[in-house]
């Protein structure tokens, strides 16, 4: 449970931001393109709709110079920045900005200040400002929801979207959601929107058939069963569990509690205790969505939204969050393309042996062969793939329109030893004339093309100095 004094201060600051939005004539919403950003935007947009405010939404891959200019030059009376913005507060020079973000704040900014001699009104709601960890305790959608609920308690039905955002940012571990995330989850449970169930936390509980559910498990992969459909089929057969109901394939959530227990017990015996502890824990059932729907399970919901944002269609994801059932079919096409692209990208990195070691880090440069919007996901998956090192952070490069996109990812054990990738990205990118930030465990940057080697040298030196 969070310290009451901290929560009281956060509530006071939410009230001030709520008053600013409630008194506005119209609102510009600026948000990120991933699942957390899309759910954040949906919460903000729904809040504005319920207030009767005019609003427009701009989605951004990152906080670029163009987006900063749009914010500063916006004609709307309030700009509400969600799941973005904290790392660039000193760059804003207009009044009436609200930020609901969870990334590490701009080190050049102090509360009430936008630039060195300018003190404009910015309501900045970020867990780091209250002594909390934005990479584990609450996501951008969570901070946006807390503000929305402060505007009107009836917005409690939007808590479920904040849980999707947390799942998308991989803040749901086998120990469940923690910190503010836990309080937000309880709102969703109290409102009847979500049920928390202890179960296998593998992807595809509602939409994958039983064999695919085990065969394509990852992080962790199940020994014997992973990537082995025949072994999966034999396991179900040995446990007398039918794969079909008549002619229809069964999914994991079609199984009875007894059937699930038999499979889970068998899997437990195959896995190391620490790996099974990761594979089994809290799962989130979205009660008001249909069975076998991508929106019924937290991980699947978040993945569907991610696939929209990564393919320049974040608006479709937002429409899904706001109840547009027709948008789901369009999103499924995005999801299928997303899956194929990720699979192809990982194969590319493996087959071309792109990953190199440089003292304290590992890295790969995909150039134009991997989309900048998915290179971070690829880096995360490579980090958790057998044959690659988890004891070194991974730095991934991909070409972008405005230079080179950099994504940095690390195992939690390195963060526990002092690694802070947000600081690494911010400092190293500034050295080469770029900009960056993020979380201690996952961060990013944009740097000028041709500066990759100099950037890596700076990253390597900073990482070496941080890790104990």
PENORHU-V459308 format. One record per residue. N is the residue number from 0. RES is the residue in one small letter. PHI is phi in whole degrees, 0 to 359 (NA if undefined). D_FIRST is the distance of its C-alpha to the first C-alpha in Angstrom with 1 decimal. Layout:
<<N/RES/PHI/D_FIRST> <N/RES/PHI/D_FIRST>>
//
This chain:
<<0/x/NA/0.0> <1/x/289/3.8> <2/x/301/6.6> <3/x/298/8.4> <4/x/297/11.6> <5/x/296/10.8> <6/x/296/9.8> <7/x/297/12.9> <8/x/294/15.0> <9/x/297/14.2> <10/x/297/15.2> <11/x/297/18.3> <12/x/292/19.3> <13/x/298/19.0> <14/x/297/21.3> <15/x/295/23.8> <16/x/294/23.9> <17/x/297/24.3> <18/x/296/27.2> <19/x/295/28.8> <20/x/291/28.8> <21/x/296/29.8> <22/x/272/32.7> <23/x/283/34.0> <24/x/274/37.2> <25/x/207/36.2> <26/x/225/33.6> <27/x/262/33.9> <28/x/256/31.0> <29/x/243/31.0> <30/x/216/28.9> <31/x/281/28.8> <32/x/261/30.7> <33/x/275/28.2> <34/x/301/26.1> <35/x/295/23.2> <36/x/293/25.8> <37/x/292/27.6> <38/x/293/24.7> <39/x/300/23.7> <40/x/298/27.3> <41/x/295/27.5> <42/x/296/24.5> <43/x/296/26.2> <44/x/295/29.6> <45/x/297/28.7> <46/x/299/27.1> <47/x/295/30.4> <48/x/301/32.5> <49/x/291/30.9> <50/x/277/31.5> <51/x/77/35.1> <52/x/268/34.9> <53/x/289/37.1> <54/x/208/35.3> <55/x/222/36.2> <56/x/241/34.1> <57/x/241/34.9> <58/x/262/33.5> <59/x/226/33.7> <60/x/293/33.7> <61/x/197/32.6> <62/x/276/32.7> <63/x/273/36.5> <64/x/300/39.0> <65/x/296/40.1> <66/x/291/36.7> <67/x/300/36.1> <68/x/295/39.6> <69/x/300/38.8> <70/x/295/35.7> <71/x/293/37.8> <72/x/259/40.8> <73/x/300/39.1> <74/x/272/40.9> <75/x/293/37.9> <76/x/288/36.5> <77/x/224/32.9> <78/x/249/31.7> <79/x/249/28.3> <80/x/258/27.4> <81/x/238/24.8> <82/x/56/23.6> <83/x/204/26.2> <84/x/103/27.3> <85/x/297/24.9> <86/x/282/27.1> <87/x/227/30.2> <88/x/301/29.3> <89/x/291/32.1> <90/x/268/34.5> <91/x/270/34.1> <92/x/231/36.7> <93/x/237/36.3> <94/x/278/34.5> <95/x/60/31.9> <96/x/246/29.8> <97/x/243/26.2> <98/x/240/24.2> <99/x/239/21.2> <100/x/221/20.8> <101/x/224/18.6> <102/x/280/21.4> <103/x/297/21.9> <104/x/292/23.5> <105/x/304/27.2> <106/x/290/27.7> <107/x/273/30.7> <108/x/254/28.8> <109/x/236/27.4> <110/x/309/25.7> <111/x/91/28.5> <112/x/242/30.9> <113/x/252/32.3> <114/x/221/35.2> <115/x/307/36.5> <116/x/242/38.3> <117/x/238/36.8> <118/x/238/33.9> <119/x/264/33.5> <120/x/277/30.8> <121/x/232/28.1> <122/x/264/24.7> <123/x/248/22.6> <124/x/252/19.1> <125/x/213/17.7> <126/x/302/14.3> <127/x/297/16.3> <128/x/286/17.3> <129/x/242/13.8> <130/x/76/13.3> <131/x/250/11.7> <132/x/265/13.6> <133/x/286/15.6> <134/x/268/17.0> <135/x/229/14.0> <136/x/264/11.0> <137/x/192/13.1> <138/x/255/16.9> <139/x/298/19.5> <140/x/296/19.7> <141/x/295/16.0> <142/x/293/16.7> <143/x/295/19.9> <144/x/296/18.4> <145/x/300/16.1> <146/x/290/19.4> <147/x/300/21.4> <148/x/292/19.2> <149/x/293/19.6> <150/x/291/23.3> <151/x/202/23.5> <152/x/301/21.1> <153/x/292/23.6> <154/x/283/22.5> <155/x/301/19.7> <156/x/292/22.2> <157/x/273/21.6> <158/x/301/18.1> <159/x/299/20.0> <160/x/291/21.6> <161/x/294/18.4> <162/x/292/17.6> <163/x/300/21.2> <164/x/301/20.7> <165/x/295/17.8> <166/x/297/20.2> <167/x/296/23.0> <168/x/268/21.2> <169/x/53/20.5> <170/x/266/16.7> <171/x/267/16.7> <172/x/257/17.2> <173/x/296/18.2> <174/x/277/14.7> <175/x/88/13.8> <176/x/289/12.0> <177/x/234/8.7> <178/x/63/6.6> <179/x/297/8.3> <180/x/305/10.7> <181/x/293/8.8> <182/x/294/8.6> <183/x/292/12.2> <184/x/303/13.3> <185/x/297/12.5> <186/x/300/14.7> <187/x/294/17.4> <188/x/292/17.2> <189/x/299/17.5> <190/x/276/20.4> <191/x/81/22.1> <192/x/275/22.3> <193/x/228/20.5> <194/x/244/20.5> <195/x/261/18.5> <196/x/232/21.1> <197/x/285/21.2> <198/x/195/24.3> <199/x/296/26.1> <200/x/262/24.4> <201/x/286/27.9> <202/x/283/29.1> <203/x/99/31.4> <204/x/297/30.2> <205/x/254/31.9> <206/x/242/34.8> <207/x/272/36.1> <208/x/290/38.6> <209/x/301/37.8> <210/x/291/39.7> <211/x/299/38.2> <212/x/303/34.6> <213/x/269/35.2> <214/x/297/37.9> <215/x/260/36.0> <216/x/295/32.7> <217/x/210/31.3> <218/x/50/28.4> <219/x/262/29.2> <220/x/280/32.8> <221/x/278/33.8> <222/x/304/36.7> <223/x/75/40.1> <224/x/274/38.8> <225/x/302/37.6> <226/x/63/40.4> <227/x/226/42.6> <228/x/297/43.2> <229/x/295/45.9> <230/x/295/43.6> <231/x/297/41.0> <232/x/299/43.8> <233/x/296/45.0> <234/x/297/41.6> <235/x/298/41.3> <236/x/297/45.0> <237/x/295/44.5> <238/x/262/41.7> <239/x/58/44.0> <240/x/247/41.6> <241/x/292/43.7> <242/x/278/42.9> <243/x/233/44.3> <244/x/247/44.4> <245/x/72/48.1> <246/x/260/48.6> <247/x/262/45.0> <248/x/297/42.7> <249/x/269/39.5> <250/x/254/36.1> <251/x/302/33.2> <252/x/281/31.7> <253/x/277/35.2> <254/x/287/35.0> <255/x/285/34.5> <256/x/306/31.6> <257/x/293/34.3> <258/x/296/35.6> <259/x/299/32.2> <260/x/297/31.7> <261/x/295/35.1> <262/x/293/34.6> <263/x/299/31.1> <264/x/296/32.5> <265/x/294/35.4> <266/x/293/33.3> <267/x/305/31.1> <268/x/289/34.3> <269/x/275/35.3> <270/x/251/32.2> <271/x/296/30.9> <272/x/307/27.7> <273/x/291/25.6> <274/x/287/27.1> <275/x/294/26.6> <276/x/297/22.9> <277/x/281/22.8> <278/x/280/25.1> <279/x/236/23.3> <280/x/169/19.9> <281/x/292/18.2> <282/x/235/20.7> <283/x/239/20.6> <284/x/259/23.5> <285/x/268/24.4> <286/x/300/26.1> <287/x/269/28.4> <288/x/256/30.1> <289/x/292/33.1> <290/x/302/33.3> <291/x/68/34.5> <292/x/269/33.3> <293/x/298/31.6> <294/x/265/29.1> <295/x/275/28.1> <296/x/241/25.9> <297/x/302/23.2> <298/x/294/24.8> <299/x/290/28.2> <300/x/301/27.3> <301/x/296/25.9> <302/x/294/29.1> <303/x/299/31.4> <304/x/293/29.9> <305/x/302/30.1> <306/x/294/33.7> <307/x/291/34.6> <308/x/296/33.2> <309/x/289/34.8> <310/x/240/38.1> <311/x/58/38.3> <312/x/222/37.4> <313/x/299/33.8> <314/x/300/35.2> <315/x/298/35.8> <316/x/299/32.2> <317/x/297/31.1> <318/x/297/33.7> <319/x/299/32.3> <320/x/299/28.8> <321/x/265/30.6> <322/x/98/32.4> <323/x/278/35.7> <324/x/293/36.7> <325/x/293/39.8> <326/x/284/37.9> <327/x/295/36.6> <328/x/297/40.1> <329/x/296/40.4> <330/x/294/37.0> <331/x/298/38.1> <332/x/295/41.0> <333/x/299/38.6> <334/x/297/36.5> <335/x/297/39.7> <336/x/294/40.9> <337/x/299/37.5> <338/x/300/37.6> <339/x/295/41.2> <340/x/294/40.6> <341/x/296/37.7> <342/x/300/39.8> <343/x/296/42.9> <344/x/293/41.0> <345/x/295/39.6> <346/x/299/43.1> <347/x/300/44.6> <348/x/298/42.4> <349/x/290/43.3> <350/x/295/47.0> <351/x/270/47.7> <352/x/49/45.6> <353/x/286/44.1> <354/x/285/41.3> <355/x/241/42.5> <356/x/254/41.1> <357/x/223/41.2> <358/x/57/40.1> <359/x/266/36.3> <360/x/221/35.8> <361/x/236/37.3> <362/x/206/38.4> <363/x/213/40.5> <364/x/242/42.3> <365/x/272/42.9> <366/x/56/44.9> <367/x/263/45.7> <368/x/277/45.4> <369/x/231/41.7> <370/x/298/40.2> <371/x/299/38.0> <372/x/283/35.5> <373/x/240/35.0> <374/x/298/35.6> <375/x/292/31.9> <376/x/295/31.4> <377/x/298/34.4> <378/x/300/33.2> <379/x/298/29.9> <380/x/289/32.0> <381/x/297/34.6> <382/x/300/32.0> <383/x/257/31.0> <384/x/259/34.6> <385/x/303/36.6> <386/x/101/39.1> <387/x/245/36.9> <388/x/273/35.0> <389/x/263/31.2> <390/x/271/31.4> <391/x/230/32.6> <392/x/294/31.1> <393/x/247/33.2> <394/x/245/34.8> <395/x/238/36.5> <396/x/246/39.1> <397/x/211/40.5> <398/x/296/43.0> <399/x/225/41.9> <400/x/298/44.0> <401/x/254/42.9> <402/x/138/43.1> <403/x/236/41.1> <404/x/278/37.6> <405/x/241/35.5> <406/x/238/32.5> <407/x/238/30.6> <408/x/224/28.4> <409/x/210/27.1> <410/x/284/25.5> <411/x/302/22.0> <412/x/299/23.7> <413/x/287/25.6> <414/x/297/22.5> <415/x/297/21.3> <416/x/265/24.7> <417/x/116/24.5> <418/x/292/25.7> <419/x/224/24.8> <420/x/293/26.9> <421/x/299/26.1> <422/x/295/27.8> <423/x/301/30.5> <424/x/293/31.4> <425/x/296/31.4> <426/x/288/33.6> <427/x/296/35.9> <428/x/291/36.6> <429/x/297/37.5> <430/x/300/40.0> <431/x/257/41.8> <432/x/87/41.6> <433/x/245/38.8> <434/x/210/35.2> <435/x/191/31.9> <436/x/168/28.1> <437/x/137/25.1> <438/x/245/22.2> <439/x/294/22.3> <440/x/262/23.0> <441/x/209/25.1> <442/x/211/27.2> <443/x/206/30.6> <444/x/202/33.6> <445/x/234/37.0> <446/x/230/39.9> <447/x/293/43.7> <448/x/296/45.8> <449/x/95/47.6> <450/x/258/44.9> <451/x/300/43.1> <452/x/296/44.6> <453/x/297/43.8> <454/x/297/40.3> <455/x/299/39.8> <456/x/298/41.2> <457/x/293/38.7> <458/x/301/35.8> <459/x/301/37.1> <460/x/295/37.4> <461/x/291/33.9> <462/x/299/32.3> <463/x/300/34.4> <464/x/285/33.3> <465/x/278/29.6> <466/x/284/29.3> <467/x/280/29.4>>
//
